[in-house]
Amino acid sequence: NEFWPAKYLIDAEGHLRYFHFGEGDYDETEDAIRSLLDEAGKQPDRDDGERGVTAETASGGALTPESYLGFARAAAFTNGSIDPGTHDYGSASGELPDDHLRFAGRWRVESDSATAVRDARLDLRFNARRVFLVLGSRGAKRVRVRLDGRPVSTADSGDDTRDSVVTVRGQRLYRLIDMPKVGKHTLTVLPDRDVSAYAFTFG
């Protein structure tokens, strides 16, 4: 596999029956999953709440595209070219254009990640309902988050955000924001030293 994200559906006989590279085509993918479940006689009874399957559906409309923080795939940064090594990006100021990001403070940038060094800050202007960020650290670290310059309310907090703080324990996808509807907002991420950030995705 040379793509991320990539979806491959394999049937009960081990044959590749569907694939899709990149974001989008969620309804088509869902239909393919249901078709294979039907074929295998495994389709859940939708009238039986005990056996039914619940799934998180993608928000409609054009959402902010995935945003990568390592230099190999970095795009839409107002800082200009994102180069490997440790850099001081200075202080953040001014409004961001839609679907853009900005580093501030000192970061160590590698091929697939950016690691907070000192006074690190990351701003993102997004259009979505949900915001996810792949984070990693050795030991428990904190990442403070702000939505439109304010602490994140309980109603807008993702499952991993408590009192505007995400506790990072190991590398995984963290759910930062989960709002009632899609909208344009600015997210500010303030990680502790040695927290690594990899990629934003949106729902």
The 8 nearest C-alpha neighbors of each residue, nearest first, counted from 0:
[[1, 2, 5, 3, 20, 4, 7, 6],
 [2, 0, 3, 5, 20, 4, 21, 6],
 [3, 1, 5, 0, 4, 20, 21, 6],
 [4, 2, 5, 21, 20, 1, 0, 22],
 [3, 5, 21, 2, 20, 22, 6, 19],
 [4, 6, 20, 3, 2, 19, 21, 7],
 [7, 5, 19, 18, 20, 8, 4, 17],
 [6, 8, 18, 17, 9, 5, 19, 15],
 [9, 7, 17, 16, 15, 18, 10, 6],
 [8, 10, 15, 14, 13, 16, 7, 11],
 [11, 9, 13, 12, 14, 16, 15, 8],
 [10, 12, 13, 9, 39, 14, 35, 38],
 [13, 11, 10, 14, 9, 15, 39, 16],
 [12, 14, 10, 11, 9, 15, 16, 8],
 [15, 13, 9, 10, 12, 16, 11, 8],
 [14, 16, 9, 17, 8, 10, 13, 7],
 [17, 15, 9, 8, 14, 10, 18, 7],
 [18, 16, 8, 7, 15, 19, 31, 9],
 [17, 19, 7, 6, 8, 20, 16, 5],
 [18, 20, 6, 5, 21, 7, 17, 28],
 [21, 19, 5, 4, 2, 6, 18, 22],
 [22, 20, 4, 5, 3, 19, 23, 2],
 [21, 23, 4, 20, 24, 25, 64, 65],
 [22, 24, 25, 21, 26, 20, 19, 27],
 [25, 23, 27, 26, 28, 22, 19, 29],
 [24, 26, 28, 23, 27, 29, 57, 22],
 [27, 25, 29, 28, 24, 30, 23, 31],
 [26, 28, 30, 24, 25, 29, 31, 32],
 [29, 27, 31, 25, 30, 26, 24, 32],
 [28, 30, 26, 32, 31, 27, 25, 33],
 [31, 29, 27, 33, 28, 32, 34, 26],
 [30, 32, 34, 28, 29, 33, 27, 35],
 [33, 31, 29, 35, 34, 30, 36, 28],
 [32, 34, 36, 30, 35, 31, 37, 29],
 [33, 35, 31, 37, 32, 36, 30, 38],
 [34, 36, 38, 32, 37, 33, 39, 31],
 [37, 35, 41, 42, 33, 39, 38, 34],
 [38, 36, 40, 42, 34, 35, 39, 41],
 [37, 39, 35, 36, 40, 34, 41, 42],
 [38, 40, 36, 37, 41, 35, 11, 42],
 [41, 39, 37, 38, 42, 36, 35, 43],
 [40, 42, 36, 39, 37, 43, 38, 35],
 [41, 43, 36, 37, 40, 44, 33, 39],
 [44, 42, 51, 45, 41, 50, 52, 47],
 [43, 45, 46, 47, 51, 50, 42, 48],
 [44, 46, 51, 47, 43, 48, 52, 50],
 [47, 45, 44, 48, 51, 50, 43, 49],
 [48, 46, 49, 50, 44, 45, 51, 43],
 [47, 49, 51, 50, 46, 45, 44, 52],
 [48, 50, 47, 51, 52, 46, 44, 45],
 [51, 49, 47, 48, 43, 44, 52, 45],
 [52, 50, 48, 45, 43, 47, 44, 49],
 [53, 51, 54, 50, 43, 45, 48, 44],
 [52, 54, 51, 55, 56, 48, 50, 45],
 [55, 53, 56, 52, 57, 51, 29, 25],
 [54, 56, 57, 53, 202, 58, 52, 129],
 [57, 55, 54, 58, 202, 25, 59, 26],
 [56, 58, 202, 59, 55, 25, 201, 23],
 [59, 57, 202, 56, 60, 128, 181, 127],
 [60, 58, 57, 61, 62, 181, 202, 56],
 [59, 61, 62, 58, 181, 127, 57, 126],
 [60, 62, 63, 59, 126, 127, 64, 58],
 [63, 61, 127, 126, 64, 60, 201, 202],
 [62, 64, 126, 98, 125, 127, 65, 201],
 [65, 63, 62, 66, 200, 201, 98, 22],
 [64, 66, 200, 199, 67, 63, 201, 198],
 [65, 67, 199, 198, 64, 68, 200, 74],
 [68, 66, 198, 73, 72, 69, 197, 199],
 [67, 69, 112, 197, 73, 198, 113, 70],
 [70, 68, 111, 112, 110, 109, 71, 113],
 [69, 71, 110, 73, 81, 72, 82, 83],
 [72, 70, 110, 69, 73, 111, 109, 67],
 [73, 71, 70, 67, 69, 74, 68, 111],
 [74, 72, 70, 67, 68, 69, 71, 81],
 [73, 75, 76, 72, 66, 67, 81, 68],
 [74, 76, 99, 100, 77, 73, 98, 66],
 [77, 75, 100, 78, 101, 74, 99, 79],
 [76, 78, 79, 101, 100, 75, 99, 95],
 [79, 77, 76, 101, 80, 102, 81, 88],
 [80, 78, 77, 76, 81, 75, 74, 101],
 [79, 81, 82, 78, 76, 73, 74, 70],
 [82, 80, 70, 79, 73, 83, 78, 76],
 [81, 83, 70, 80, 84, 108, 109, 86],
 [84, 82, 108, 109, 70, 81, 110, 85],
 [85, 83, 108, 107, 86, 82, 109, 106],
 [84, 86, 107, 106, 108, 105, 83, 87],
 [87, 85, 105, 106, 88, 107, 84, 108],
 [86, 88, 105, 104, 89, 106, 85, 103],
 [89, 87, 103, 104, 86, 105, 102, 90],
 [90, 88, 104, 103, 87, 91, 105, 102],
 [89, 91, 103, 104, 92, 88, 102, 120],
 [92, 90, 103, 89, 93, 102, 101, 120],
 [93, 91, 90, 94, 95, 103, 101, 89],
 [92, 94, 95, 91, 96, 90, 101, 122],
 [95, 93, 96, 92, 124, 185, 91, 97],
 [94, 96, 124, 99, 97, 93, 100, 123],
 [97, 95, 99, 98, 94, 124, 100, 77],
 [96, 98, 124, 99, 125, 95, 126, 183],
 [99, 97, 125, 124, 63, 96, 100, 126],
 [100, 98, 75, 124, 97, 96, 76, 123],
 [101, 99, 123, 76, 122, 75, 77, 124],
 [100, 102, 122, 76, 77, 121, 78, 103],
 [101, 103, 121, 120, 88, 122, 78, 104],
 [104, 102, 88, 120, 90, 89, 91, 119],
 [103, 105, 119, 118, 89, 88, 87, 120],
 [104, 106, 87, 117, 116, 119, 86, 88],
 [107, 105, 115, 116, 114, 85, 86, 108],
 [108, 106, 85, 114, 84, 113, 86, 115],
 [109, 107, 113, 83, 84, 69, 112, 106],
 [108, 110, 112, 83, 69, 111, 113, 70],
 [109, 111, 69, 71, 70, 112, 108, 83],
 [112, 110, 69, 109, 197, 71, 70, 68],
 [113, 111, 69, 197, 109, 68, 196, 110],
 [112, 114, 108, 196, 195, 107, 69, 68],
 [115, 113, 195, 107, 194, 106, 193, 196],
 [114, 116, 106, 192, 193, 119, 194, 117],
 [115, 117, 192, 106, 105, 193, 114, 119],
 [118, 116, 105, 119, 115, 192, 104, 106],
 [119, 117, 104, 105, 120, 116, 103, 115],
 [120, 118, 104, 117, 115, 105, 103, 189],
 [119, 121, 189, 103, 188, 102, 104, 118],
 [120, 122, 102, 188, 101, 187, 103, 189],
 [123, 121, 187, 101, 100, 186, 188, 102],
 [122, 124, 100, 186, 185, 99, 125, 187],
 [125, 123, 185, 98, 97, 99, 184, 95],
 [126, 124, 98, 183, 63, 184, 123, 97],
 [125, 127, 183, 182, 63, 62, 184, 181],
 [128, 126, 181, 62, 182, 129, 202, 201],
 [127, 129, 181, 178, 180, 202, 177, 182],
 [130, 128, 177, 202, 176, 201, 127, 178],
 [129, 131, 201, 176, 175, 200, 174, 202],
 [130, 132, 174, 200, 173, 175, 199, 201],
 [133, 131, 199, 173, 172, 198, 134, 200],
 [132, 134, 172, 197, 171, 198, 173, 196],
 [135, 133, 196, 170, 195, 171, 132, 197],
 [170, 134, 136, 169, 195, 194, 167, 171],
 [137, 135, 194, 169, 138, 195, 168, 167],
 [138, 136, 169, 139, 135, 168, 140, 193],
 [137, 139, 168, 136, 140, 169, 167, 135],
 [138, 140, 168, 167, 166, 137, 136, 141],
 [141, 139, 167, 166, 191, 138, 136, 168],
 [142, 140, 166, 191, 165, 167, 190, 143],
 [141, 143, 190, 165, 189, 164, 191, 166],
 [142, 144, 164, 189, 163, 188, 190, 165],
 [143, 145, 188, 163, 187, 164, 189, 142],
 [146, 144, 150, 187, 149, 148, 151, 186],
 [145, 147, 186, 148, 149, 151, 185, 150],
 [148, 146, 185, 149, 184, 186, 145, 187],
 [147, 149, 146, 145, 150, 187, 185, 186],
 [148, 150, 145, 146, 147, 151, 152, 144],
 [151, 149, 145, 163, 146, 152, 144, 148],
 [150, 152, 163, 146, 145, 156, 155, 149],
 [153, 151, 155, 154, 156, 150, 163, 162],
 [152, 154, 156, 155, 151, 162, 161, 157],
 [153, 155, 152, 156, 178, 177, 179, 151],
 [156, 154, 178, 177, 152, 153, 176, 151],
 [157, 155, 176, 153, 177, 160, 154, 151],
 [156, 158, 176, 175, 177, 174, 160, 159],
 [157, 159, 174, 160, 156, 175, 161, 177],
 [160, 158, 174, 157, 165, 173, 175, 161],
 [161, 159, 165, 164, 157, 156, 175, 158],
 [162, 160, 164, 163, 165, 159, 156, 153],
 [161, 163, 164, 160, 151, 153, 150, 152],
 [164, 162, 151, 144, 161, 150, 160, 143],
 [165, 163, 143, 161, 160, 162, 142, 144],
 [164, 166, 160, 142, 159, 141, 167, 143],
 [167, 165, 141, 140, 142, 168, 164, 139],
 [168, 166, 140, 139, 141, 165, 169, 136],
 [169, 167, 139, 138, 136, 166, 140, 170],
 [168, 170, 135, 136, 167, 137, 171, 138],
 [135, 169, 171, 134, 136, 168, 133, 172],
 [172, 170, 133, 134, 173, 169, 135, 132],
 [171, 173, 133, 132, 131, 134, 174, 170],
 [174, 172, 132, 131, 133, 159, 175, 171],
 [175, 173, 131, 157, 159, 158, 176, 130],
 [176, 174, 157, 160, 131, 130, 159, 173],
 [175, 177, 157, 156, 130, 129, 155, 174],
 [178, 176, 129, 157, 155, 156, 128, 130],
 [177, 179, 155, 128, 180, 129, 176, 154],
 [180, 178, 128, 177, 181, 155, 154, 129],
 [181, 179, 128, 178, 182, 127, 58, 177],
 [180, 182, 128, 127, 126, 58, 179, 183],
 [181, 183, 126, 127, 184, 128, 180, 125],
 [184, 182, 126, 125, 127, 185, 124, 181],
 [183, 185, 125, 124, 147, 182, 186, 126],
 [184, 186, 124, 147, 123, 146, 125, 187],
 [187, 185, 146, 123, 122, 145, 147, 124],
 [186, 188, 122, 145, 144, 121, 123, 146],
 [187, 189, 144, 121, 120, 143, 190, 122],
 [188, 190, 120, 143, 142, 144, 119, 187],
 [191, 189, 142, 194, 141, 143, 188, 119],
 [190, 192, 141, 194, 142, 140, 193, 115],
 [191, 193, 115, 116, 194, 117, 190, 114],
 [194, 192, 115, 114, 116, 195, 191, 136],
 [193, 195, 136, 114, 115, 192, 191, 135],
 [196, 194, 114, 135, 113, 134, 136, 193],
 [197, 195, 134, 113, 112, 133, 114, 198],
 [196, 198, 112, 133, 68, 111, 134, 67],
 [199, 197, 67, 133, 66, 132, 68, 196],
 [200, 198, 132, 66, 131, 65, 67, 133],
 [201, 199, 65, 131, 130, 132, 198, 66],
 [202, 200, 130, 129, 131, 127, 63, 199],
 [201, 129, 57, 58, 128, 127, 130, 200]]
